[in-house]
Amino acid sequence: RKPMSTAMEIHLLEVFTGRKPTNEQFDGDFSLRQWVAEAFPVAISDVIDSHLLNKSNNTATERSAVINDLLVMIMEIGLSCSRVSPNKRMDMKEVVVKLSRIRQKTRMIEG
């Protein structure tokens, strides 16, 4: 079992939040990972880059429900893989399986 490296997971969080760990809001004990973890899963759309949420052609209600589900799945991977203890991080095989499920769901949505 080989856990993911922290850099990969933090990058995943960066891509979907539009924030870098060096952002001035993250100082001292408050990190990008902690910010996402506090919003997970109920308020996950609050930490997602607004540009990503506005690119769907669906109605606002459809977009909100579908995208929220996908974002929770994606951010769960990022949070799990960026745990402090390497032994508690998700391993690469599990990440691939979860990302494949996310891809399948997005294809079903796209038609």
N, CA, C and O atoms as a Tinker XYZ file with bonds, in Angstrom:
   444  protein
     1  N      0.860000   -1.181000    0.000000    73     2
     2  CA     0.000000    0.000000    0.000000    64     1     3
     3  C      0.894000    1.228000    0.000000    63     2     4     5
     4  O      1.676000    1.445000    0.925000    81     3
     5  N      0.769000    2.015000   -1.036000    73     3     6
     6  CA     1.593000    3.224000   -1.132000    64     5     7
     7  C      0.685000    4.447000   -1.090000    63     6     8     9
     8  O     -0.088000    4.677000   -2.020000    81     7
     9  N      0.772000    5.241000   -0.010000    73     7    10
    10  CA    -0.070000    6.440000    0.069000    64     9    11
    11  C      0.411000    7.517000   -0.894000    63    10    12    13
    12  O      1.574000    7.538000   -1.297000    81    11
    13  N     -0.503000    8.407000   -1.253000    73    11    14
    14  CA    -0.149000    9.516000   -2.127000    64    13    15
    15  C      0.746000   10.485000   -1.371000    63    14    16    17
    16  O      0.734000   10.543000   -0.141000    81    15
    17  N      1.520000   11.245000   -2.136000    73    15    18
    18  CA     2.346000   12.273000   -1.512000    64    17    19
    19  C      1.477000   13.490000   -1.202000    63    18    20    21
    20  O      0.509000   13.758000   -1.913000    81    19
    21  N      1.811000   14.206000   -0.173000    73    19    22
    22  CA     1.016000   15.361000    0.231000    64    21    23
    23  C      0.952000   16.418000   -0.858000    63    22    24    25
    24  O     -0.083000   17.067000   -1.009000    81    23
    25  N      2.008000   16.613000   -1.613000    73    23    26
    26  CA     2.028000   17.643000   -2.661000    64    25    27
    27  C      0.919000   17.417000   -3.690000    63    26    28    29
    28  O      0.279000   18.373000   -4.128000    81    27
    29  N      0.692000   16.185000   -4.069000    73    27    30
    30  CA    -0.351000   15.861000   -5.051000    64    29    31
    31  C     -1.737000   16.242000   -4.528000    63    30    32    33
    32  O     -2.536000   16.833000   -5.254000    81    31
    33  N     -2.015000   15.910000   -3.295000    73    31    34
    34  CA    -3.335000   16.180000   -2.726000    64    33    35
    35  C     -3.559000   17.669000   -2.529000    63    34    36    37
    36  O     -4.646000   18.186000   -2.786000    81    35
    37  N     -2.520000   18.351000   -2.070000    73    35    38
    38  CA    -2.648000   19.792000   -1.888000    64    37    39
    39  C     -2.895000   20.443000   -3.240000    63    38    40    41
    40  O     -3.677000   21.388000   -3.341000    81    39
    41  N     -2.230000   19.943000   -4.282000    73    39    42
    42  CA    -2.464000   20.480000   -5.617000    64    41    43
    43  C     -3.917000   20.252000   -6.028000    63    42    44    45
    44  O     -4.523000   21.131000   -6.641000    81    43
    45  N     -4.480000   19.107000   -5.710000    73    43    46
    46  CA    -5.883000   18.817000   -6.008000    64    45    47
    47  C     -6.783000   19.835000   -5.320000    63    46    48    49
    48  O     -7.733000   20.332000   -5.925000    81    47
    49  N     -6.494000   20.146000   -4.072000    73    47    50
    50  CA    -7.278000   21.144000   -3.351000    64    49    51
    51  C     -7.097000   22.524000   -3.984000    63    50    52    53
    52  O     -8.057000   23.287000   -4.084000    81    51
    53  N     -5.874000   22.850000   -4.413000    73    51    54
    54  CA    -5.600000   24.131000   -5.072000    64    53    55
    55  C     -6.418000   24.288000   -6.346000    63    54    56    57
    56  O     -7.017000   25.337000   -6.582000    81    55
    57  N     -6.440000   23.245000   -7.164000    73    55    58
    58  CA    -7.143000   23.301000   -8.448000    64    57    59
    59  C     -8.621000   23.613000   -8.257000    63    58    60    61
    60  O     -9.186000   24.419000   -8.996000    81    59
    61  N     -9.240000   22.988000   -7.285000    73    59    62
    62  CA   -10.679000   23.146000   -7.122000    64    61    63
    63  C    -11.083000   24.325000   -6.249000    63    62    64    65
    64  O    -12.230000   24.769000   -6.306000    81    63
    65  N    -10.164000   24.837000   -5.446000    73    63    66
    66  CA   -10.505000   25.998000   -4.630000    64    65    67
    67  C    -10.037000   27.305000   -5.267000    63    66    68    69
    68  O    -10.565000   28.374000   -4.960000    81    67
    69  N     -9.052000   27.217000   -6.149000    73    67    70
    70  CA    -8.474000   28.420000   -6.733000    64    69    71
    71  C     -7.567000   29.155000   -5.755000    63    70    72    73
    72  O     -7.199000   30.306000   -5.990000    81    71
    73  N     -7.211000   28.502000   -4.675000    73    71    74
    74  CA    -6.346000   29.105000   -3.646000    64    73    75
    75  C     -5.061000   28.299000   -3.525000    63    74    76    77
    76  O     -5.052000   27.087000   -3.741000    81    75
    77  N     -4.001000   28.969000   -3.186000    73    75    78
    78  CA    -2.717000   28.321000   -2.945000    64    77    79
    79  C     -2.484000   28.231000   -1.438000    63    78    80    81
    80  O     -3.005000   29.053000   -0.684000    81    79
    81  N     -1.709000   27.245000   -0.994000    73    79    82
    82  CA    -1.424000   27.136000    0.436000    64    81    83
    83  C     -0.685000   28.354000    0.973000    63    82    84    85
    84  O     -0.658000   28.582000    2.182000    81    83
    85  N     -0.084000   29.139000    0.077000    73    83    86
    86  CA     0.655000   30.332000    0.485000    64    85    87
    87  C     -0.234000   31.572000    0.547000    63    86    88    89
    88  O      0.248000   32.661000    0.858000    81    87
    89  N     -1.528000   31.418000    0.254000    73    87    90
    90  CA    -2.472000   32.530000    0.315000    64    89    91
    91  C     -2.411000   33.147000    1.710000    63    90    92    93
    92  O     -2.274000   32.439000    2.707000    81    91
    93  N     -2.516000   34.476000    1.768000    73    91    94
    94  CA    -2.380000   35.173000    3.056000    64    93    95
    95  C     -3.418000   34.743000    4.086000    63    94    96    97
    96  O     -3.201000   34.918000    5.285000    81    95
    97  N     -4.539000   34.187000    3.643000    73    95    98
    98  CA    -5.549000   33.742000    4.602000    64    97    99
    99  C     -5.080000   32.503000    5.374000    63    98   100   101
   100  O     -5.602000   32.203000    6.448000    81    99
   101  N     -4.099000   31.790000    4.826000    73    99   102
   102  CA    -3.580000   30.585000    5.473000    64   101   103
   103  C     -2.247000   30.915000    6.137000    63   102   104   105
   104  O     -1.201000   30.950000    5.488000    81   103
   105  N     -2.309000   31.154000    7.435000    73   103   106
   106  CA    -1.084000   31.443000    8.164000    64   105   107
   107  C     -1.125000   30.751000    9.508000    63   106   108   109
   108  O     -2.198000   30.444000   10.027000    81   107
   109  N      0.007000   30.515000   10.053000    73   107   110
   110  CA     0.075000   29.855000   11.351000    64   109   111
   111  C     -0.518000   28.461000   11.312000    63   110   112   113
   112  O     -0.060000   27.604000   10.556000    81   111
   113  N     -1.536000   28.235000   12.126000    73   111   114
   114  CA    -2.146000   26.909000   12.225000    64   113   115
   115  C     -3.285000   26.694000   11.242000    63   114   116   117
   116  O     -3.802000   25.581000   11.143000    81   115
   117  N     -3.693000   27.731000   10.509000    73   115   118
   118  CA    -4.828000   27.603000    9.597000    64   117   119
   119  C     -4.315000   27.376000    8.175000    63   118   120   121
   120  O     -3.645000   28.241000    7.610000    81   119
   121  N     -4.629000   26.212000    7.595000    73   119   122
   122  CA    -4.094000   25.823000    6.298000    64   121   123
   123  C     -5.207000   25.671000    5.265000    63   122   124   125
   124  O     -6.392000   25.674000    5.600000    81   123
   125  N     -4.806000   25.539000    4.011000    73   123   126
   126  CA    -5.743000   25.261000    2.924000    64   125   127
   127  C     -6.527000   23.989000    3.237000    63   126   128   129
   128  O     -7.746000   23.947000    3.071000    81   127
   129  N     -5.826000   22.963000    3.687000    73   127   130
   130  CA    -6.488000   21.700000    4.008000    64   129   131
   131  C     -7.524000   21.895000    5.114000    63   130   132   133
   132  O     -8.631000   21.364000    5.030000    81   131
   133  N     -7.170000   22.644000    6.134000    73   131   134
   134  CA    -8.103000   22.876000    7.237000    64   133   135
   135  C     -9.330000   23.651000    6.765000    63   134   136   137
   136  O    -10.451000   23.349000    7.175000    81   135
   137  N     -9.124000   24.641000    5.910000    73   135   138
   138  CA   -10.225000   25.444000    5.360000    64   137   139
   139  C    -11.214000   24.551000    4.618000    63   138   140   141
   140  O    -12.425000   24.672000    4.803000    81   139
   141  N    -10.694000   23.650000    3.774000    73   139   142
   142  CA   -11.559000   22.730000    3.024000    64   141   143
   143  C    -12.221000   21.747000    3.979000    63   142   144   145
   144  O    -13.412000   21.465000    3.849000    81   143
   145  N    -11.467000   21.228000    4.929000    73   143   146
   146  CA   -12.015000   20.248000    5.887000    64   145   147
   147  C    -13.167000   20.832000    6.686000    63   146   148   149
   148  O    -14.140000   20.133000    6.969000    81   147
   149  N    -13.070000   22.105000    7.054000    73   147   150
   150  CA   -14.143000   22.731000    7.829000    64   149   151
   151  C    -15.420000   22.887000    7.000000    63   150   152   153
   152  O    -16.519000   22.897000    7.555000    81   151
   153  N    -15.286000   23.007000    5.699000    73   151   154
   154  CA   -16.456000   23.154000    4.830000    64   153   155
   155  C    -17.011000   21.802000    4.385000    63   154   156   157
   156  O    -18.122000   21.740000    3.859000    81   155
   157  N    -16.270000   20.736000    4.582000    73   155   158
   158  CA   -16.627000   19.408000    4.073000    64   157   159
   159  C    -17.614000   18.706000    4.981000    63   158   160   161
   160  O    -17.449000   18.761000    6.200000    81   159
   161  N    -18.651000   18.037000    4.439000    73   159   162
   162  CA   -19.139000   18.069000    3.066000    64   161   163
   163  C    -20.285000   19.066000    2.856000    63   162   164   165
   164  O    -20.635000   19.372000    1.716000    81   163
   165  N    -20.862000   19.565000    3.930000    73   163   166
   166  CA   -22.091000   20.357000    3.854000    64   165   167
   167  C    -21.919000   21.667000    3.078000    63   166   168   169
   168  O    -22.774000   22.021000    2.266000    81   167
   169  N    -20.838000   22.375000    3.318000    73   167   170
   170  CA   -20.648000   23.690000    2.699000    64   169   171
   171  C    -19.509000   23.682000    1.687000    63   170   172   173
   172  O    -18.824000   24.689000    1.508000    81   171
   173  N    -19.307000   22.545000    1.024000    73   171   174
   174  CA   -18.163000   22.409000    0.116000    64   173   175
   175  C    -18.205000   23.444000   -1.016000    63   174   176   177
   176  O    -17.154000   23.898000   -1.469000    81   175
   177  N    -19.387000   23.815000   -1.470000    73   175   178
   178  CA   -19.469000   24.792000   -2.561000    64   177   179
   179  C    -18.960000   26.169000   -2.129000    63   178   180   181
   180  O    -18.651000   27.006000   -2.977000    81   179
   181  N    -18.872000   26.411000   -0.819000    73   179   182
   182  CA   -18.346000   27.682000   -0.317000    64   181   183
   183  C    -16.846000   27.833000   -0.541000    63   182   184   185
   184  O    -16.335000   28.953000   -0.569000    81   183
   185  N    -16.139000   26.723000   -0.699000    73   183   186
   186  CA   -14.690000   26.790000   -0.875000    64   185   187
   187  C    -14.248000   26.495000   -2.309000    63   186   188   189
   188  O    -13.062000   26.584000   -2.625000    81   187
   189  N    -15.189000   26.148000   -3.165000    73   187   190
   190  CA   -14.860000   25.847000   -4.550000    64   189   191
   191  C    -14.751000   27.137000   -5.344000    63   190   192   193
   192  O    -15.532000   28.068000   -5.145000    81   191
   193  N    -13.780000   27.186000   -6.241000    73   191   194
   194  CA   -13.584000   28.345000   -7.110000    64   193   195
   195  C    -14.888000   28.634000   -7.852000    63   194   196   197
   196  O    -15.414000   27.762000   -8.543000    81   195
   197  N    -15.403000   29.834000   -7.715000    73   195   198
   198  CA   -16.695000   30.188000   -8.313000    64   197   199
   199  C    -16.692000   30.057000   -9.827000    63   198   200   201
   200  O    -17.747000   29.836000  -10.420000    81   199
   201  N    -15.546000   30.187000  -10.463000    73   199   202
   202  CA   -15.469000   30.019000  -11.917000    64   201   203
   203  C    -15.826000   28.591000  -12.328000    63   202   204   205
   204  O    -16.409000   28.380000  -13.391000    81   203
   205  N    -15.485000   27.628000  -11.508000    73   203   206
   206  CA   -15.816000   26.237000  -11.814000    64   205   207
   207  C    -17.312000   25.982000  -11.680000    63   206   208   209
   208  O    -17.875000   25.181000  -12.426000    81   207
   209  N    -17.947000   26.650000  -10.746000    73   207   210
   210  CA   -19.369000   26.423000  -10.507000    64   209   211
   211  C    -20.252000   27.082000  -11.561000    63   210   212   213
   212  O    -21.412000   26.696000  -11.705000    81   211
   213  N    -19.749000   28.048000  -12.290000    73   211   214
   214  CA   -20.564000   28.794000  -13.242000    64   213   215
   215  C    -20.430000   28.329000  -14.685000    63   214   216   217
   216  O    -20.943000   28.996000  -15.583000    81   215
   217  N    -19.759000   27.205000  -14.940000    73   215   218
   218  CA   -19.511000   26.783000  -16.313000    64   217   219
   219  C    -20.494000   25.743000  -16.836000    63   218   220   221
   220  O    -20.312000   25.246000  -17.947000    81   219
   221  N    -21.502000   25.408000  -16.093000    73   219   222
   222  CA   -22.463000   24.392000  -16.524000    64   221   223
   223  C    -23.620000   25.021000  -17.300000    63   222   224   225
   224  O    -23.992000   26.168000  -17.052000    81   223
   225  N    -24.181000   24.262000  -18.237000    73   223   226
   226  CA   -25.330000   24.734000  -19.006000    64   225   227
   227  C    -26.661000   24.359000  -18.350000    63   226   228   229
   228  O    -27.720000   24.758000  -18.836000    81   227
   229  N    -26.622000   23.615000  -17.279000    73   227   230
   230  CA   -27.846000   23.189000  -16.599000    64   229   231
   231  C    -28.445000   24.343000  -15.798000    63   230   232   233
   232  O    -27.815000   25.386000  -15.622000    81   231
   233  N    -29.668000   24.139000  -15.317000    73   231   234
   234  CA   -30.280000   25.148000  -14.461000    64   233   235
   235  C    -29.501000   25.228000  -13.150000    63   234   236   237
   236  O    -28.742000   24.319000  -12.814000    81   235
   237  N    -29.691000   26.296000  -12.431000    73   235   238
   238  CA   -28.958000   26.503000  -11.182000    64   237   239
   239  C    -29.195000   25.371000  -10.192000    63   238   240   241
   240  O    -28.260000   24.933000   -9.521000    81   239
   241  N    -30.431000   24.892000  -10.090000    73   239   242
   242  CA   -30.746000   23.819000   -9.135000    64   241   243
   243  C    -30.082000   22.517000   -9.542000    63   242   244   245
   244  O    -29.492000   21.830000   -8.708000    81   243
   245  N    -30.173000   22.168000  -10.832000    73   243   246
   246  CA   -29.527000   20.942000  -11.316000    64   245   247
   247  C    -28.022000   21.028000  -11.128000    63   246   248   249
   248  O    -27.384000   20.094000  -10.640000    81   247
   249  N    -27.469000   22.164000  -11.523000    73   247   250
   250  CA   -26.023000   22.367000  -11.428000    64   249   251
   251  C    -25.571000   22.247000   -9.983000    63   250   252   253
   252  O    -24.572000   21.590000   -9.692000    81   251
   253  N    -26.293000   22.871000   -9.095000    73   251   254
   254  CA   -25.922000   22.865000   -7.688000    64   253   255
   255  C    -25.886000   21.450000   -7.126000    63   254   256   257
   256  O    -24.914000   21.072000   -6.471000    81   255
   257  N    -26.912000   20.678000   -7.369000    73   255   258
   258  CA   -26.995000   19.325000   -6.814000    64   257   259
   259  C    -25.933000   18.401000   -7.403000    63   258   260   261
   260  O    -25.246000   17.690000   -6.670000    81   259
   261  N    -25.804000   18.413000   -8.707000    73   259   262
   262  CA   -24.870000   17.505000   -9.375000    64   261   263
   263  C    -23.433000   17.886000   -9.075000    63   262   264   265
   264  O    -22.621000   17.039000   -8.703000    81   263
   265  N    -23.128000   19.145000   -9.234000    73   263   266
   266  CA   -21.754000   19.592000   -9.007000    64   265   267
   267  C    -21.376000   19.420000   -7.547000    63   266   268   269
   268  O    -20.247000   19.029000   -7.251000    81   267
   269  N    -22.273000   19.696000   -6.643000    73   267   270
   270  CA   -21.959000   19.522000   -5.226000    64   269   271
   271  C    -21.582000   18.076000   -4.926000    63   270   272   273
   272  O    -20.606000   17.829000   -4.219000    81   271
   273  N    -22.340000   17.121000   -5.453000    73   271   274
   274  CA   -22.015000   15.708000   -5.234000    64   273   275
   275  C    -20.624000   15.360000   -5.762000    63   274   276   277
   276  O    -19.843000   14.687000   -5.089000    81   275
   277  N    -20.323000   15.829000   -6.982000    73   275   278
   278  CA   -19.018000   15.547000   -7.572000    64   277   279
   279  C    -17.894000   16.219000   -6.793000    63   278   280   281
   280  O    -16.836000   15.627000   -6.579000    81   279
   281  N    -18.130000   17.447000   -6.374000    73   279   282
   282  CA   -17.097000   18.166000   -5.635000    64   281   283
   283  C    -16.833000   17.535000   -4.274000    63   282   284   285
   284  O    -15.689000   17.499000   -3.821000    81   283
   285  N    -17.865000   17.045000   -3.627000    73   283   286
   286  CA   -17.673000   16.357000   -2.348000    64   285   287
   287  C    -16.785000   15.132000   -2.570000    63   286   288   289
   288  O    -15.877000   14.870000   -1.782000    81   287
   289  N    -17.046000   14.387000   -3.636000    73   287   290
   290  CA   -16.238000   13.202000   -3.928000    64   289   291
   291  C    -14.778000   13.578000   -4.191000    63   290   292   293
   292  O    -13.864000   12.918000   -3.696000    81   291
   293  N    -14.565000   14.629000   -4.965000    73   291   294
   294  CA   -13.212000   15.067000   -5.307000    64   293   295
   295  C    -12.475000   15.581000   -4.072000    63   294   296   297
   296  O    -11.327000   15.209000   -3.825000    81   295
   297  N    -13.135000   16.427000   -3.310000    73   295   298
   298  CA   -12.483000   16.996000   -2.138000    64   297   299
   299  C    -12.242000   15.947000   -1.060000    63   298   300   301
   300  O    -11.298000   16.062000   -0.278000    81   299
   301  N    -13.091000   14.926000   -1.018000    73   299   302
   302  CA   -12.861000   13.822000   -0.082000    64   301   303
   303  C    -11.518000   13.153000   -0.390000    63   302   304   305
   304  O    -10.773000   12.790000    0.520000    81   303
   305  N    -11.221000   12.997000   -1.671000    73   303   306
   306  CA    -9.932000   12.420000   -2.062000    64   305   307
   307  C     -8.795000   13.333000   -1.600000    63   306   308   309
   308  O     -7.825000   12.876000   -0.995000    81   307
   309  N     -8.927000   14.620000   -1.890000    73   307   310
   310  CA    -7.883000   15.560000   -1.501000    64   309   311
   311  C     -7.658000   15.593000   -0.005000    63   310   312   313
   312  O     -6.515000   15.622000    0.452000    81   311
   313  N     -8.734000   15.589000    0.761000    73   311   314
   314  CA    -8.609000   15.621000    2.220000    64   313   315
   315  C     -8.028000   14.323000    2.764000    63   314   316   317
   316  O     -7.168000   14.338000    3.645000    81   315
   317  N     -8.498000   13.216000    2.241000    73   315   318
   318  CA    -8.019000   11.928000    2.718000    64   317   319
   319  C     -6.533000   11.746000    2.436000    63   318   320   321
   320  O     -5.785000   11.222000    3.261000    81   319
   321  N     -6.128000   12.189000    1.261000    73   319   322
   322  CA    -4.739000   11.992000    0.854000    64   321   323
   323  C     -3.777000   13.007000    1.450000    63   322   324   325
   324  O     -2.562000   12.839000    1.352000    81   323
   325  N     -4.293000   14.037000    2.054000    73   323   326
   326  CA    -3.405000   15.052000    2.628000    64   325   327
   327  C     -3.364000   14.982000    4.153000    63   326   328   329
   328  O     -2.933000   15.929000    4.810000    81   327
   329  N     -3.804000   13.884000    4.701000    73   327   330
   330  CA    -3.721000   13.707000    6.150000    64   329   331
   331  C     -2.265000   13.766000    6.596000    63   330   332   333
   332  O     -1.363000   13.400000    5.843000    81   331
   333  N     -2.047000   14.215000    7.792000    73   331   334
   334  CA    -0.691000   14.374000    8.310000    64   333   335
   335  C      0.047000   13.041000    8.340000    63   334   336   337
   336  O      1.208000   12.960000    7.938000    81   335
   337  N     -0.617000   12.010000    8.810000    73   335   338
   338  CA     0.018000   10.695000    8.900000    64   337   339
   339  C     -0.043000    9.981000    7.552000    63   338   340   341
   340  O     -1.134000    9.722000    7.045000    81   339
   341  N      1.103000    9.662000    6.965000    73   339   342
   342  CA     1.107000    8.956000    5.675000    64   341   343
   343  C      0.337000    7.637000    5.711000    63   342   344   345
   344  O     -0.238000    7.232000    4.701000    81   343
   345  N      0.320000    6.972000    6.849000    73   343   346
   346  CA    -0.380000    5.695000    6.963000    64   345   347
   347  C     -1.895000    5.842000    6.894000    63   346   348   349
   348  O     -2.601000    4.873000    6.614000    81   347
   349  N     -2.400000    7.054000    7.149000    73   347   350
   350  CA    -3.843000    7.281000    7.111000    64   349   351
   351  C     -4.303000    7.844000    5.766000    63   350   352   353
   352  O     -5.499000    8.052000    5.558000    81   351
   353  N     -3.363000    8.090000    4.856000    73   351   354
   354  CA    -3.708000    8.631000    3.541000    64   353   355
   355  C     -4.245000    7.533000    2.636000    63   354   356   357
   356  O     -3.889000    6.362000    2.769000    81   355
   357  N     -5.098000    7.935000    1.727000    73   355   358
   358  CA    -5.656000    7.026000    0.735000    64   357   359
   359  C     -4.524000    6.542000   -0.177000    63   358   360   361
   360  O     -3.648000    7.321000   -0.552000    81   359
   361  N     -4.547000    5.261000   -0.529000    73   359   362
   362  CA    -3.500000    4.774000   -1.423000    64   361   363
   363  C     -3.881000    5.040000   -2.885000    63   362   364   365
   364  O     -5.042000    5.302000   -3.201000    81   363
   365  N     -2.897000    4.969000   -3.750000    73   363   366
   366  CA    -3.071000    5.331000   -5.159000    64   365   367
   367  C     -4.135000    4.487000   -5.866000    63   366   368   369
   368  O     -4.891000    5.013000   -6.684000    81   367
   369  N     -4.202000    3.209000   -5.567000    73   367   370
   370  CA    -5.198000    2.345000   -6.214000    64   369   371
   371  C     -6.606000    2.817000   -5.892000    63   370   372   373
   372  O     -7.471000    2.862000   -6.767000    81   371
   373  N     -6.830000    3.163000   -4.648000    73   371   374
   374  CA    -8.142000    3.647000   -4.228000    64   373   375
   375  C     -8.457000    4.994000   -4.883000    63   374   376   377
   376  O     -9.600000    5.254000   -5.260000    81   375
   377  N     -7.445000    5.842000   -5.013000    73   375   378
   378  CA    -7.632000    7.133000   -5.674000    64   377   379
   379  C     -8.066000    6.926000   -7.119000    63   378   380   381
   380  O     -8.993000    7.583000   -7.593000    81   379
   381  N     -7.405000    6.022000   -7.812000    73   379   382
   382  CA    -7.738000    5.748000   -9.214000    64   381   383
   383  C     -9.168000    5.243000   -9.332000    63   382   384   385
   384  O     -9.894000    5.668000  -10.231000    81   383
   385  N     -9.584000    4.356000   -8.454000    73   383   386
   386  CA   -10.954000    3.828000   -8.476000    64   385   387
   387  C    -11.960000    4.961000   -8.259000    63   386   388   389
   388  O    -12.953000    5.067000   -8.979000    81   387
   389  N    -11.693000    5.798000   -7.269000    73   387   390
   390  CA   -12.622000    6.901000   -6.978000    64   389   391
   391  C    -12.673000    7.910000   -8.119000    63   390   392   393
   392  O    -13.751000    8.389000   -8.469000    81   391
   393  N    -11.524000    8.238000   -8.703000    73   391   394
   394  CA   -11.512000    9.175000   -9.826000    64   393   395
   395  C    -12.225000    8.577000  -11.046000    63   394   396   397
   396  O    -12.871000    9.308000  -11.797000    81   395
   397  N    -12.117000    7.287000  -11.249000    73   395   398
   398  CA   -12.840000    6.626000  -12.338000    64   397   399
   399  C    -14.345000    6.722000  -12.135000    63   398   400   401
   400  O    -15.089000    6.936000  -13.092000    81   399
   401  N    -14.794000    6.565000  -10.900000    73   399   402
   402  CA   -16.229000    6.710000  -10.599000    64   401   403
   403  C    -16.694000    8.136000  -10.871000    63   402   404   405
   404  O    -17.786000    8.353000  -11.398000    81   403
   405  N    -15.857000    9.105000  -10.508000    73   403   406
   406  CA   -16.199000   10.505000  -10.755000    64   405   407
   407  C    -16.301000   10.747000  -12.258000    63   406   408   409
   408  O    -17.225000   11.420000  -12.716000    81   407
   409  N    -15.364000   10.207000  -13.023000    73   407   410
   410  CA   -15.395000   10.375000  -14.475000    64   409   411
   411  C    -16.668000    9.746000  -15.054000    63   410   412   413
   412  O    -17.305000   10.337000  -15.925000    81   411
   413  N    -17.038000    8.567000  -14.582000    73   411   414
   414  CA   -18.262000    7.918000  -15.063000    64   413   415
   415  C    -19.482000    8.792000  -14.786000    63   414   416   417
   416  O    -20.353000    8.939000  -15.644000    81   415
   417  N    -19.544000    9.366000  -13.598000    73   415   418
   418  CA   -20.683000   10.227000  -13.250000    64   417   419
   419  C    -20.728000   11.462000  -14.134000    63   418   420   421
   420  O    -21.804000   11.874000  -14.566000    81   419
   421  N    -19.572000   12.059000  -14.409000    73   419   422
   422  CA   -19.569000   13.253000  -15.256000    64   421   423
   423  C    -19.987000   12.907000  -16.681000    63   422   424   425
   424  O    -20.647000   13.708000  -17.343000    81   423
   425  N    -19.614000   11.733000  -17.155000    73   423   426
   426  CA   -20.037000   11.316000  -18.507000    64   425   427
   427  C    -21.527000   11.085000  -18.571000    63   426   428   429
   428  O    -22.162000   11.397000  -19.578000    81   427
   429  N    -22.099000   10.538000  -17.503000    73   427   430
   430  CA   -23.554000   10.324000  -17.473000    64   429   431
   431  C    -24.274000   11.669000  -17.486000    63   430   432   433
   432  O    -25.319000   11.810000  -18.121000    81   431
   433  N    -23.724000   12.644000  -16.795000    73   431   434
   434  CA   -24.333000   13.966000  -16.725000    64   433   435
   435  C    -24.270000   14.668000  -18.076000    63   434   436   437
   436  O    -25.227000   15.308000  -18.512000    81   435
   437  N    -23.100000   14.526000  -18.735000    73   435   438
   438  CA   -22.904000   15.187000  -20.031000    64   437   439
   439  C    -23.751000   14.558000  -21.115000    63   438   440   441
   440  O    -24.030000   15.193000  -22.132000    81   439
   441  N    -24.163000   13.316000  -20.911000    73   439   442
   442  CA   -24.995000   12.643000  -21.916000    64   441   443
   443  C    -24.161000   11.837000  -22.760000    63   442   444
   444  O    -24.658000   11.182000  -23.676000    81   443
